[in-house]
């Protein structure tokens, strides 16, 4: 089962490597990993997407909580939450019919054209994983993909609760 863990920790050198080290030591796979500072520059928030049953995720959570730099761990999949992923994709758009098709697909999927070259478009989309996969499938039918960059999942709990110290 897919699990999304949100981790609040001190923004210190080596903190991320200690967390990822826990995963590799126990042979747990990380599907996606996003990291950034919070509104407090001394704190970082990590979102890790992994797969595992309740026992595996409970074990991961306990081990991560033991690390000195970690302030709080939250399993977002256990609660109502919102998850998103950022996609940047560069596509060939040489002919007018191809450009029109790419523009139409962007309109349907609420994506944006953020850069235009003589033979290419760079597109941006923020959405859930399934919608991004559908968007890429539609683009593959109309044009060739030059480059695909994905951020991995980020998530936040719904409502008033927050991952804070």
C-alpha positions as CSV (number, residue, x, y, z in Angstrom):
1,X,0.0,0.0,0.0
2,X,1.3,3.5,-0.9
3,X,2.1,5.6,2.2
4,X,3.0,9.3,2.4
5,X,5.1,10.3,5.4
6,X,5.5,14.0,6.3
7,X,8.6,14.6,8.5
8,X,9.4,17.9,10.3
9,X,13.1,18.2,11.3
10,X,15.8,20.6,12.1
11,X,17.5,22.1,9.0
12,X,21.0,20.7,9.7
13,X,23.7,19.2,7.5
14,X,23.3,15.4,7.3
15,X,19.7,15.2,8.6
16,X,18.4,14.0,5.2
17,X,21.1,11.4,4.8
18,X,20.3,10.0,8.2
19,X,16.7,9.5,7.3
20,X,17.4,8.0,3.9
21,X,20.0,5.8,5.6
22,X,17.3,4.3,7.8
23,X,15.4,3.3,4.7
24,X,18.4,1.7,2.9
25,X,19.6,-0.1,6.1
26,X,16.2,-1.8,6.4
27,X,15.8,-2.4,2.6
28,X,12.8,-0.2,2.4
29,X,12.3,1.6,-0.9
30,X,11.6,5.3,-1.3
31,X,9.3,6.0,-4.2
32,X,9.6,9.8,-4.1
33,X,11.3,12.3,-1.8
34,X,10.8,16.1,-1.6
35,X,12.5,18.4,0.8
36,X,12.2,22.1,1.5
37,X,12.5,24.6,4.3
38,X,9.3,25.7,6.1
39,X,8.3,29.3,7.0
40,X,10.9,28.9,9.8
41,X,14.3,28.6,8.1
42,X,15.7,26.4,10.9
43,X,13.2,23.7,10.0
44,X,12.7,21.5,7.0
45,X,9.8,19.4,5.9
46,X,10.4,16.1,4.1
47,X,7.6,14.2,2.2
48,X,8.5,10.6,1.5
49,X,6.3,8.3,-0.5
50,X,6.9,4.6,0.1
51,X,5.1,1.3,-0.1
52,X,4.5,-1.1,2.8
53,X,2.0,-2.6,5.1
54,X,1.0,-1.1,8.4
55,X,3.8,-3.0,10.2
56,X,6.5,-1.8,7.9
57,X,5.3,1.9,8.1
58,X,5.0,1.7,11.8
59,X,8.6,0.4,12.1
60,X,9.8,3.2,9.7
61,X,7.9,5.8,11.7
62,X,9.4,4.6,15.1
63,X,12.9,4.5,13.7
64,X,12.7,8.0,12.1
65,X,11.2,9.4,15.4
66,X,14.3,8.2,17.3
67,X,16.6,10.5,15.2
68,X,17.8,13.6,17.1
69,X,17.0,16.0,14.3
70,X,13.4,14.8,13.8
71,X,10.7,16.8,15.6
72,X,7.6,15.1,14.3
73,X,6.5,12.4,11.8
74,X,3.0,12.1,10.4
75,X,1.5,9.4,8.1
76,X,-0.7,11.5,5.8
77,X,-2.4,8.4,4.3
78,X,-4.0,7.8,7.7
79,X,-5.9,11.1,7.5
80,X,-7.8,13.3,5.0
81,X,-5.1,15.0,2.9
82,X,-4.3,16.7,-0.4
83,X,-1.4,15.4,-2.5
84,X,0.1,17.0,-5.6
85,X,3.0,16.5,-7.9
86,X,4.7,19.0,-10.3
87,X,5.4,18.0,-13.8
88,X,7.7,19.8,-16.3
89,X,7.7,18.3,-19.8
90,X,9.4,19.5,-23.0
91,X,7.7,18.3,-26.2
92,X,8.4,18.6,-30.0
93,X,5.9,21.0,-31.6
94,X,7.2,21.5,-35.1
95,X,4.0,21.7,-37.2
96,X,1.0,23.9,-36.7
97,X,-1.3,20.9,-36.2
98,X,1.0,19.5,-33.5
99,X,1.1,22.8,-31.7
100,X,-2.7,23.1,-31.8
101,X,-3.0,19.5,-30.4
102,X,-0.6,20.3,-27.6
103,X,-2.4,23.5,-26.8
104,X,-5.8,21.7,-26.8
105,X,-4.4,19.0,-24.4
106,X,-3.1,21.6,-22.1
107,X,-6.5,23.3,-22.0
108,X,-8.3,20.1,-21.1
109,X,-5.8,19.1,-18.4
110,X,-5.3,22.6,-17.0
111,X,-1.6,22.6,-17.8
112,X,0.4,25.7,-18.9
113,X,2.8,26.4,-21.7
114,X,5.6,28.1,-19.8
115,X,8.2,28.3,-22.6
116,X,8.2,28.2,-26.4
117,X,11.1,27.4,-28.8
118,X,11.2,27.1,-32.5
119,X,10.4,23.4,-32.4
120,X,9.4,22.8,-28.8
121,X,7.1,23.7,-26.0
122,X,7.8,23.4,-22.3
123,X,4.7,22.6,-20.3
124,X,3.9,22.7,-16.6
125,X,1.2,20.8,-14.7
126,X,0.4,20.5,-11.0
127,X,-2.0,17.7,-10.2
128,X,-2.4,14.2,-8.8
129,X,-0.3,11.3,-10.1
130,X,-3.1,9.7,-12.1
131,X,-4.0,12.9,-13.9
132,X,-0.3,13.5,-14.7
133,X,0.0,10.0,-16.2
134,X,-3.1,10.6,-18.3
135,X,-1.7,13.9,-19.5
136,X,1.6,12.3,-20.5
137,X,-0.3,9.5,-22.3
138,X,-2.2,12.0,-24.4
139,X,0.9,14.0,-25.2
140,X,2.7,10.8,-26.4
141,X,-0.2,10.2,-28.9
142,X,0.3,13.7,-30.4
143,X,4.0,14.4,-30.2
144,X,7.4,13.2,-29.0
145,X,8.5,13.9,-25.5
146,X,11.9,15.4,-25.3
147,X,12.3,15.5,-21.5
148,X,10.2,14.8,-18.4
149,X,10.9,16.1,-14.9
150,X,8.6,15.2,-12.0
151,X,8.8,16.5,-8.4
152,X,7.4,13.5,-6.6
153,X,4.5,13.8,-4.2
154,X,4.0,16.6,-1.7
155,X,1.1,16.4,0.7
156,X,-0.6,18.3,3.4
157,X,-3.4,17.4,5.8
158,X,-6.9,18.8,5.3
159,X,-8.5,21.1,7.8
160,X,-6.9,23.0,10.7
161,X,-4.3,20.4,11.8
162,X,-0.7,21.1,10.9
163,X,2.7,19.4,11.1
164,X,4.2,21.8,13.7
165,X,6.5,21.6,16.7
